[in-house]
Amino acid sequence: MYDDTIAAVATAPGEAGVAVIRSSGPRSREILLRIFQPSRSDGSGTTPQSPALSPRAEGALEPRRLVHGWVVDPTGGERIDEALAVVMPGPRSFTGEDVAEVHCHGGHLSPRRVLGAMLAAGARLAEPGEFSLRAFLNGRLDLAQAEAVLDVVQARTSRAHQLALDGVAGKLSEAIRDVRRDLQEPRAHLEASIDFSEEDLPPQDVGPALAAALARVQGLLAEADQGIVYRQGVRTAIVGRPNVGKSSLLNALLRADRAIVTELPGTTRDTVEETASLAGVPFWLVDTAGLRDSSDPVEQLGVARSRSALQTADLVLLVLDGAAPLAEEDRALAGAVVGRPLVVALNKADLPSRLGPDDVRALLPDARCVSVSALRGDGLAELEQELARTALGGLAAADPSVSNPRHKAALGRAEQALLAALEAHAAGLPTDVQAAEVAAAVTALGEITGENATEDLLDTIFSRFCIGK
């Protein structure tokens, strides 16, 4: 499909043992032959005297076999780095095209120089996500699988990683294809009834088939919110009045001393953000300044940022001091978080109790309360489970097929179209109305796997990928 050859560094920048520079396209092998000199059997190797193709490299580079040698400048023959090289002829490659890779030393300079040699030998620098885009356009991956590749790279927990791998393997794609296949017969019947309206076609009740397809779409939608939580994480604001132990609790959840902790109230002057995997769910934990009125202008700025973090949070972790009675600041905070997804941590369980779960339930009847000691670690496991349960909507952890907001939106459009088709069918509306709604559902489902993807949609999706993926 493409007549040019692209190249990019496929590994993250920075100091590392190995870096991979990848090319894909019809000239990948030729370009590699121009920049790579294989070693002799004794491992010594020589530098070619001209940028012409190396006959010895031609013979050594067997498909899918790593070969030791040297990367050289294609214009002058100067050695660039010691490396391993491999060629993977299409269509049995990631992109479906001829692919070549050089595995050189990591770091800041070697990968850039090897990439520069590939570009000098005739490759073009790849655009973000262009390798995965070519894999999609060449039929190696459908669109949902290609997006799952990015999810694998960005996964922050083992469960998110496994769900992404399921996506790459085609778990969602297979489910979508099944629904589209179930809609083929009723759609064909409806469209035939329109095209051959004057002929005596045998009657067929498309209602049961449409209802079955709707049930499968709604089943996928029911999984989506959990899947999105695993994929994107939960932004959680840790709030409370000063000196209730918010920063200590953050450190305890992170198993690291990330936030400064002192006995002086108002130590935290700004929001502190960290990520953590709690019961398999990724969380963005935001430690906030104690919410109170203050004459200190710096603390006022911190409190303002804390209020902003509270407003944008997906979930609130309200920390109360179990060793002290409720204060007016506690009551004000409780009023501010009513109706939000909420977990209450009753901290300082290592001290004599002056505030119990019954007091919390009287203040916030719908909130889940966990007694903890950030100092000793008591109750942390229970708190983590409660945070995860609340983030997942109170449902047990599952293995959802849907974890992408774009896929959820497309499924939502398919659901609405199928509901409209069933209503039209039940009301005896004209066949063309029913057919149009079924066609809209099939189109929405095709947007997930790519059968109906527009160029603008592809540009939007693959621009989020890193260069080299």
N, C-alpha and C positions, 0 to 999 in steps of 0.2 A: 504494500500500500504506500509506503514511503520509499523514495528513491535516494534519500541521503542517509548518512551515518552519523549518529549522535554519540557523545561521550561525556562522562561526568565522574567525579569522585563519588562512590557509592557508600562510603563510610563517613562517620561523623568527623569533623575537624578536631585537631588537637593531638597531643602526644599519645601514641599508641604503638603496640608492637607491629601491627599490620594495617595497611590501608588497601582498599580495593578500588581500582579505576576500571569502569565498565564502558564498553561501547556496544552499540546495536545498530544494525543496518547492513546493507549489501556489501559494504567495503570493510566490514569489521576485521575479517581475516587479513585482507591485504594491508590494512593500516597496522595491524599488529606485526606482520612480517617486516614492515619497514622500520619498526622501532625496537624490535626484540631480537637479541642474539643469544641462542641457547648455548649452554655450557657443553664442553666436550665430556666424554664419559668420565674423565678424571676430575670434572668439576671446574676446570680452569676457565674455559671460554675465551673468546677473542672479540675484539671490537671490529665491526665491519668498516671498511674504508670508504664506502659510498652509501648513499641512502637508497640504493636499489634493493629489490627484494632479495632476502637471504635464502639461497638454495638450502642451506643446512637447516634454517628455521622452518622452511617449507616441509621438509621431511620429518622434522622432530615434532611439529605441532599436530599430533593426532587428536581427533575430536574427544573432548571431555577428559583429557589427560593433562595434569599439571606438569609443566616442564620448567626446570631451573635454568636461569640465564641472567642476562643483563639488559636493562632498558637503555637505549642509546638515542641520542639526538638524531633525527632523520636527515638533518641538513649537513652535519659535520662529523657524525660518528662518535661524539663525546659520550662516555659512559655517564648515565644519570643515576642508576640505582641497581642493586642486585634484586632479583625478583623471581616470582613464579608466574607463568602465563598459561592460559587455557582458552581454547576455542570451543564454542557450543553451537553447531550449525542448527539453523531453523529447519523445520518448525518446532523441534524438541528443545526449546529454550524458553526462558521466562517471557520474552516479548513475542515469540513465534518467528523472530528474524534470526539471522546470524548474529551471535553475541561473542565478544571476546573480553577477557578480563585480565588485568595485571594485578598481582598481589605483591605490593612493594612494602618497604618500611613505612610505618606511620610517622606522624609528626606534621610539621607545618610546611616543610619545603619539598620533600620527596614526592608526595602525592600531586602537588601542584606542578612540579616539573614533568612528571610522567603524563599528566593530563595535557600539559602544554605540548609534549611530543606528539600525542595523539591528534591534537588539533592541528599542529604543523603538518602532520602526515595526511590530513584531509578530512578529519571529523569535524562536526559542528557541536558546540556546547549545547547540551540538552536543556530543555525548559523544565521547570518544576513538574514532576509527575509524568514526564514524557515517556519514560520506560513503561510505566504501568498503563498509560494511555495506549501505547502501541500494543501492549498485551491484550487490552480490551478490543481494540480495533481489529486485531488479527485473530480474535476468537479464542485466545488462550484463557481469558477470564471474562466473566460478564461484569456488569457495572457494580453490582453488589459485592462481588468477590474482590474487585479492584479496590473499592473503598475499604474493605476489611483488611487489605494489606496495610493501609495506613493505620488502622486501628491496632494491628499487631505491633507496629513500631511504637505507637503512643500509649500502649496499655500500661497501667500503673499498678495493677494487682494481678495475681495469678488467675482469678476468675475472669477478669476482663480480658486477659490474654487468651484464655481458653475459648471464650465466646468469640473473640476475633478470629482465632484459628478455625472455629466452626464456620464462620462466615467465609473465610478463604476456601474452605473445603466445599462450600456450596449449600450449607444447611438452609439458609433463608431462600436462596435461589431455587432450590428444589421445591420448597413449599409454594413459592410464587408460581413456578411452572405448573405445579399440580392444580392450582386454582384456575390459572388461565386455560389449562387443558379441560377442566370441568365446564368452563364457560363456552368452549368451542361449539358443542352440539346445540345448546339453546340459542346461541348467537346465529349459527348457521341456519337453524330453522326459522328464526325471526326474519333474517335477511332474505331467505328464500321465499317466505310468505309475501315479502314486499316485491321482490323481483318477478315472482310468478303468481301474482295475485289473482289472475284470471284462470289459473289452472286449479284443479281439485287436489290440493296437497293433503296428505293424511294428517289428521289432527294430532297435536302434541302439546301436553301441558308442561310448559317450561318452568312453572313455579317451583316445584321441588328442587330442580337443579340450581336455580338461582338462590333458593334458600340455603342449600348446602354450601354453595360458594360463599355466601354471606357469612355463614357460621364460621367457616375457615378463616376468612378475613378478620372477623371480630375476635377469633381466638388469637391470631397474631397480634392484633392491636392490644389485647389484654396483657400481653407480655412486654409491650414496648416501653412502658415507663420504667420497669425494672431494668431492662436492657440499657436504656439511656443513662440510668444512674450508674451502672457498672462501667459504661463507656466514658462518661463525662465527669463523674464524681459529684459530690454534694458539697456545695459551699455552706459551711457551718460557722455561724457567729457565736463565739463564746462570750456571753454578756453577764454582767452582774455589777453590783456596787463595788467600790474600792475595797481591797483587802479581804475578799471572800475566797481567794485562791484560784483565780482564773488562770494566771500564768503558771502556777504550780500544776494545775490540772493539764494544761497544754503540754508541759514538759513530761508529765507522767504518761500521757497518751502517746507522745512521740518517743518515749524512752530516751530522751536526750534533753540536756539543759539548753533549750533554744531561747526561752524568754527569761529576762532578769527578774529575780524574785527577791524581795526584801520585806521586812515587817512594816515599812512605811507605806501608807496608803498613797495611791496615785503614782506608783513607780512606772507603770506602763503609760507612756505619753502618746503612743501611736499604735496603729494596728500592726500585728505581727502575723504573717501568713506562712503556713507550712502544710505539706501534704502528708497523709498517713493512710495506711490500709487498715481499716478496722472491721474485723469479721468478714474480710473479703471485699469490702466496699471501699472505693477510694473517696477520701474526704479532703476538702480544702478547709483546714481549721484556721479561723481568724480570731486571734486573741485581741480583745478590744480594751481600750482604756476604761477604767471604772466610770460608769455613767452617774455623774453627780454635777451639781452646780459648783463652779470654781471661779475664783478671781484670777487664777494664774492663766495668762494668755496662751502659754504653750499647752497646758492641760486642756484649755477650752478647745483648741484645735484638735487635740487628740479625741476629746469627747465628740466633737462634730464628725470626725471620721468614723468613730465607733457607731454613731447613729446611722450614718450612711451604710456601713457594713451590715448593720442589723436589717435595714430596709431591703438590701439586695440579696440577703442570705436565703438559701433554699430551706435551711433548717436552723433552729435556734437551740443552743445549749445554755440554759439559764443556770448559773451557779449561785447557790444560796449557802450562807454560813450556818451549818447545823449546830454550831456551838454558841449561837447568839439568837435572840428573838428576832422576829421579823421587824425590819425597819421600814420607814415610809418610802425610802428609795427602792426597797424590794417590791413594795406594793405598786409603786409607779411603773417599775419595769414589768411586773406581771401584767399590768393593764396594757402595756405597749406590745406584748407578745401574744395576747389572746387571739385565737384563731389561726396562729401560725403552726406549722409542724414544729413540735417542741419536745425537748427532753429536759428534765430538771435534775441537776446533780446537787445533792445535799452533801456538801463537802465538810471536811474536818470531823469525820466519824471517829477519829482517834481521840477526840476530846469529849468531855461530858456533854450530852445532848441537851439543847434547849429549843430545838426546832425539829419536829418529826414529820414523817410522811403524811400523817393526818392533817397537819397544819398546811402542808403544801396542797393537798387535795381540796381543802377549804378555800385556798387562794386560787388554785387553777384546777378545777374538777376534771378536766380532760387530759391533763398532762401526765406523762409517765415519770415517776420519780425513782432515782437510784441513790442510795447512800454510799458515799465514797470517802476515801482518805487519800488525797493526792500525795500526802507525805509518806504513807506506808504502802500505798497501792491497793488498799482494801476496796473491793467493789468495782475495780477498773474493768475486769472482764465482763461483768454484768452490764456496765455502762456502755461498753463497745457494742455488745449484742443489741442493746436497746436503741442505740444510735443507728445501727444498721437496719434494725426492724422498722424504725420510724422512716428512715430514708427510703426503704423499699415499699412504703405504703402499708405497713402492717402485715405484708404477705410473707410467707416462707420463701427463703432463697430458692431461685429456680434457674434454669438454663435457657433463657429466652433466645429466640431466633432474631428478634428485632432489637437493635441497639443504636440505631441512627435516626435522628429527628427527621431527616429527609424521607427515609423509608416510612416512618410513622405517618407523616403528612400524606404521602402517596396512598398508603393503606386507608387513611381516613377518607380520601376522595373516592377510592374504590368502594368503600362501605356506603357512602352517601349515594353513589350511583346505583349500587345494587338495591338499596332500600327504595330508591325512586323507581327502579325497574319493577320491583315486586309490587309496589303500590299501584303502578300503572297497569300491571297484569291483573291484579285483584279487581281494579276498577273497570276493567275491560276497555282501557284506552287503546287507540290505534296501535297497530303492530310497530309502526315506525318510531313511535315514542318509546316503546319498550326496547327496541333494537338500539336506539341512540344511547340509552342509559347503559345497556350492557356493553356497548362499544366503548363508552367513557370509562367503565370499570376496567376493561381489558387494557386500555391505554394507560391508565394510572398505574396498574400493576407492571406494565412494560417499562415505565419510567424507573422502576426499582432495579430491574435487571439490565436495562439499557436498550431494549428493543424499540422504545419510543423516546430515547434521549435526544434532546436538541444539542446543537453545537454549543450554544451558550451554557447549557447545563454541564456539558463535559468540561468546558473551560473553567467553570466555577469549581467543580469537584477537584479536578487534577491540579489546579493552581494552588491548592492547600498542601500538596505533597512537597517533600523536599526535592531538591535537584539530586539526581542519582537514583531515585526510587521510581 
